[in-house]
């Protein structure tokens, strides 16, 4: 199977594994040095926790991947990605995909705040949304389709770029990703004098021990991540089930795999 991988697919896999492991390891390192969970580790845990939703999200978005990509086993929850199931690099790759723009957004947001004096919450949310939107537009709208890493079989008419071609990209996906990265940017960038984000402050108020606070923080970021993903996934599911996703190319997207039917 590895012989069928193109340079673009190899690059995508390298980004997923190297980037995901690097962020996770650095988050662990910062947490050990700090003596408590670091916001970077918390958002990494959040990202990998909701990665299982990618499969039904792919199904609703008509996202298809090359047959050369290794896939998750059949027991993976809601393994609905067309053409063999969810690519196995997705769980660890979610850390790289979501955390990198959140780190960039937090850094840019703090820079804007220092130079303008604007309020932190609104600035971080706005910058996170913008960075997340641009990131998704570049990664999902150009890198993926143009290099054959994935395609979108159908889109809502009038709401996509390159509509009708196999390179089409639904812009509403970039909005959805931007909203998710907006939240993660806020969790990374909005910290108090002790370096705690909003979830850590909340956890400390409800637990008298460092261990208990850490457990509460992990549960909280997992819940926040799932609520966040569910909120942006719901409209896509509605349009899919309602039959509004109808525009797409007639050509077969990948050899050996029929296009996902409507």
BALUM-399072 format. One record per atom (N, C-alpha, C): x, y, z. Coordinates in steps of 0.2 Angstrom, whole numbers, plus 5000, padded with zeros to 4 digits. Atoms other than C-alpha are relative to their C-alpha. Layout:
// residues N
XYZ...
END
This chain:
// residues 262
500449945000500050005000500450065000499649945000501450125004500350024993499849995006502050104986499650054996500549965004500450194980500050075003500049934997500750344991500450054996499649955004501150504981500450045005499649964996502350634988499550055004500449964996500850744993499749965006500350044995500050605003500549985006499450014995501750565011500150065004500049944996501850745016499550025005500550004996500150745023500049965006500050054995500450595033500650025005499449974995502150675040499750065004500249944996501250835045499549975005500450034995499950725054500449975006499650044994501150615064500550045003499549974997502550725066499850065004500349944997501550885070499649985006500450024995500350795081500449985006499650024995501650705091500450055003499649944998502750865092499650045005500449964995501350965100499849975006500250044995500750825111500650005005499450004995502550805118500250065003499949944997502850985120499550025005500549994995501251005129500249965007499850044994501850865141500650035003499449974997503550945143499850075004500249944997502751115147499649995007500450024995501551035159500549975006499550024994502950945169500450065002499749944997503951105170499650045004500449954996502551205176499749975006500250034994501951075188499249995000500750005001500151075181499949994993500250005007499251045165500150074996499949945003499751175152499450004995500550005005498451245140500149974993499850045006499451175125499849935000500250074999499151005132499349995000500750004999497351035136499750004993500349995007496951095118500249944996499850065004497950945111499549945002500550054998496850825121499350014998500749985003495250915116500049984993500050015008495750905097500049924999500050075001496150715098499449975002500650034997494650675108499450004996500650005005493350735095500249984993499850025007494350665080499549954997500450055003493150525079499450024996500649975004491750645073500250014993499749995007492850665057499649964995500350055004492050505050499350024998500749985002490250555050500050074997500049945003490750735046500249994992499850025007491650665030499449984996500650035003490050575026499550054998500549955002488950725027500350054995499749955004490250835018500249974993499850035006490550705004500750004999499350005000492350705008500349934998499750075002493350564999500850005000499350015000495150505001500249954996499750055005496350404990500049935003500050074997496250214992500749985003499350024997498150214996500150025007500049984993497850295013499849945005500250054995497850175028499450025003500649984997496150175036500049975007500150034993495550145054499649934999500450065000494849975058499350015000500749995001493049935056499650015007500449994993492649945075500150085002500049934999493050135074499350035000500749984999491550225080499750044994500349975006490350285066500550014994499450005005491750245053499750014993500449985006490750325039500350034994499749975006492050395028500049964994500150045006491750345011500649974997499450035004492950225002500449965005499650044996493550115017500150025007500049984993493350215033500550065001499649944998494250355042500849994999499250015000496150375037500350005007499750014994497150315051500450065003499649944998498150475052499650055003500449954998496650575057500150025007500049994993496650555076500650045002499449964998498450615079500150064996499949945005498350735064499550055002500449954998496950825072500350055005499649954996498150895085500450054996499649955005499250965071499550054997500549965004497751025061499750065004500449954996496851115075500550045004499649964995498251165087500550054997499549955004499451245074499750074999500349935001498251385069499850035006500249974993497651405087500650035003499449974997499451435092500250074996499949945004499651565078499550055001500549954998498051645082500150035007499949974994498451665100500650045000499449965000500151735096499850074997500249945004499451855083499550055005500549964996497951905095500450035006499749964995499151945109500450064998499649955004500252045097499550064999500549955001498652145092499850045006500249974994498152175110500550045003499449954997499852245115500050064996499949945004499852365100499450045000500649965000498052415101499750025006500449994994497452395118499349985000500650035001495952305112499849955006500250054995494952195124500249934998499750075001495752015126499549954997500450055002494251905124499750014993500349985007493451995108500649994995499550005005495152015100500349934999499750075001495751835103499549964996500550045004494051765096500050024993500049985007494051875081500649984996499450025003495851835077500049934999500050075001495651655080499549984994500450025006494151645068500350024994499749995006495051735055500649964998499450045001496651635056499749934998500350065001495551475057499749994993500350005006494551525042500549994994499550005006496151565031500449935000499750065000496951405037499649944997500450055003495551295032499950014993500049985007495351385016500649984996499450025003497151355012500149925000499950075000497251175018499549964997500650045002495551105014499850024993500249985006495251214999500550004994499550005005496851214990500549955000499550064999498151094997499749934998500350075001497050944998499749994994500350015007496050954982500550004994499549995006497451024971500549945000499550065000498650884977499749935000500350075000497450744977500049975006500050034993497450714996499349995001500750024999495550724996499650054996500549965004494050794986499350005004500750004998492250844990499649994994500450025006491050754979499450044999500649965001489550864982500150065005500049944996489351044988499350035000500649975001487851154991500150054995500049965006487551254975500150075002499949934999488251434976500450025006499649994994489251404992500749975000499450045001490851334985500450044995499649975005492351394976500249944995499950055006492851294959499449955000500650045000491051234960499949964993500150055006490651084948500649974998499450035002492451034946500249955006499850054994493350894957500450045005499649964995494351034965499550055004500549964997492751114972500150005008500050004993492751164990499550045003500649974997491251215001500350055005499849954996491651385009499849995007500350004993490551345024500449955004499650044996491751215029500650045003499549964997493051345032499750055005500349964995491851445042499949965006500050044994491551295053500649985003499450014997493351255055500350075004499849934997493651445059499750015007500450004994492351435073500449965005499650054995493251285081500650035002499349974998494951365080499950065004500149944996494251525087499949985007500150024993493751435103500749975003499450024998495451345104500550065001499649944999496351505101499950045007500149974993495451585116500249965006499850044994495851435127500850005001499350005000497651455122500350075002499749934999497851645123499750045005500349964994496651705137500249965006499850034994497651665152500150055006499949954995497851745169500750015002499349994998499351795179500449945002499650074998499751615184500049964993500050045006499551555166499549954999500550045001497951475168499450024995500649985004496551475155499450005003500649994997494751495158499849935003500250064998494451305160500449985007499650024994495951285173499750055006500249964995495251435183499349975003500650034998493551355183500149935004499950064997494251185188500350015007499749994994495351255202499550025006500549984995493751335210499649945003500450064998492951165211500349945002499650064997494351055217500550035004499549974995495451075232500749974999499350035001496850965225500250014993499849995006497950985210499849944995500250065004497550805204499350014998500750005001495650835205499950064995500149945004495851005196500249984993499750035006496850915182499549964996500650045002495450785180499450044997500549965002494150915179500150044994499849965006495151015166499949964994500050055006495350865155499249984998500750015002493450825156499750064997500349945002492951005153500350014993499849985007494051025137499849954995500350055004493450865130499250014999500749985001491650915133499950064996500049935004491951095126500249984993499950025006492751015111499549964996500550045003491350895107499450054999500549955001490051035110500150044994499749965006491051145098499949974993500050045006491151015085499349984998500750015002489350965086499650064998500449935002488751145084500250014993499949985007489651165068499949944995500250065004489250985062499350004998500750005001487451005064499750034994500349975007487051125049500249964994499850045005488051015038499649934999500550065000487050855043499350024998500749985003485450955040500050014993500049995007485951005023500149934996499950075003486550825019499349965000500650045000484950745025499450034997500549965003483850885018500150004992499950015007484550845000500250074997499749935003485351024998500749994997499350015002487050954994500049974993500250035007486850924975500550024995499649995005488251004965500749975000499450035000489750904960500249984993499750025006490850834946499749934998500250075002490250684935500549955000499550055001491950614934500249965006499850044994492650484946500650035003499549964997493650564959500749965001499450044999494850414963499949944996500150065004495150264952499949945005500150064995494450104960499550015005500549984995493250194971499450044997500549965003491550244965499850065005500249944996490950424971499549985005500550004995489950434986499350024997500649985003488150424981499650055004500449954996486950564986499449965004
END
